[in-house]
Amino acid sequence: MKIALAIDIFRKPEQVFPWVAEPERAMCWQKGVKGGEILKETPEKVGTTFREEIAENGNSLVMQGEITDYIPDQLISFHLESKIHKVDVSYSIVWNNNRSTFAVKTTIHWKFPINVVSLVMGRKIRGGIVHQTESELAELKRLCEASRPN
């Protein structure tokens, strides 16, 4: 399952990027993330591993993650794995016409038995993920634009 969304934020990339790259700030707009910890941090960021807990509708899920790509103020990508899926997600920021276009691209590979369920319920599952992501992006925009510009 692939999902790609974008939103314009009227702040410079260096004002938006910390809201994605710093776990404490990311948890402010990624409402499903309830906690986590860095397991191994690398100076260049790529290869940094972490664990995070996702909670939704009374259910929780532990995900193991690794930063797979990192360009300060431009791009951060992750590979995440849980007992139900593998996720590759990339957040990018492009500055143009006095705004940052913040894009998220996600690829989800479901594990058994969710992969079977997704054959029947795929459209509904995808719709829920898109709705949640749009809500999170709106919150990211609100947080970024509410902070003082440089």
N, C-alpha and C positions, 0 to 999 in steps of 0.2 A: 504494500500500500504506500503510495507516494502522495505527499501533501506539500504544497508550496503556497505561501502567503506573504504579503508585504504590507507595510504601512509607512506613511510619511510622518516623520517627527521633526518638528521645527527646532532642532538643536544640532550642533556640530557633532560629528562622529565621536570625538573624544569626550563628549558629554553623555552620549548614549552608551558607548561600549562598556563602561564600568557596571552598568545595570545588567549586563549579560555575563561578563567575565568574573565578577566578584560574587561568590555564592550568597553572601548575606543580602546583597542588593537583589540578586536574581530571585530569591525567595519572596521578595516583596510583590512581584508581579506574576510569578509562576505559582499560583495558588495551590496546586496539588503537591508541591514539594514541601514536606514537613520537617525535614532535617537531613543532615548529611555530614560527611567528614572527608577530608583529603587523606588518602592513604599513602601516596608517594607524590611529592611535588618536584618537578624538574625546573631548572632556571629558565629554560626556553619555553615552558608550558606544555609543548607537545610531549606526550608520554606521561603526563600527570594523571594519576589514577585517583578515583574517589568512589564513595558509596553514598547513595541518597535514598531517602524513604519517601515514597509517593503515597498519599492517602486520598481516597475519594469514595464517597457514599459509604463510609464506615469500613471500607476495605483498605488494607495497606499492602505495599509492594516494595521490596528492596531491589535497587538497581545498582549494578557495578558499572562504572564508567571510566572512560579514558579520553583525554583531549587528543584529537587526531590531527588537527590543523590549527594554527594560531598566527594571526597577523595583527599586531596591536591596532586598535581603533578601526579595524576593517573586517576581521573574520575570526570566528572560533567555531570549531566543529568537534563533535563528540561521538563516540561509539558507546552505547549503553546496552546492557543485557540484564534480563530478569528471568524468572522461571517461566514467563509466558511469551516473551518476545525479545527480539534484537532490534535496536533502533539506531539509526545514523541520523544525526541532526546537525545542520549547519546554520549559523546565524551570520549574516553579512550586512555591512553598512556601506552605502555609497552616498557621497555628498554631491548634491546637484541642486542648483537654483535655490540656495539658502535653506535647504532641508536635507535631512538624512533619510534615505529610503532604507528601512530596516526589513530585511527579508529572512524568512525561515523556510528551510527545505528539510523535509523529514521523510525518511524511508523506514517503514516498519515491516519486519518479517515476523509473523506470528509463529509460535511453536505449537505443537500438538497439545491439547485438543482445540485450542483457540483458532488454529488455522482452518479447522473443519467448520467451526462455528462461523468464521468470517466468510466462508463461501455462501452462507445463507443470509447472514446479518451484516455483511460487509458495508453496504450502503449506510445502514444505521450507525455502525461503529465509526465509519469515516465521518459522518455528519456530526457525531458527538465530539470527535477529536477536533474537527474544523471549528465548531462552535466554541469549544474551550480555548483553542489557540487564538481565535479572533478576540475573545474576551481578554485573554492575557496580553495580547498586543495593544489593545485599547488601554489597559492599565499601565503598560510600559510607556506608552505615549503620554498618558496623564502625568505619571511620575517624572518623566524627563522634562516635559514642558513646564511643570510646576517648579522645578529647580531653577535656580538663578543661572542665566547664561553667563559665559566667560566674557 
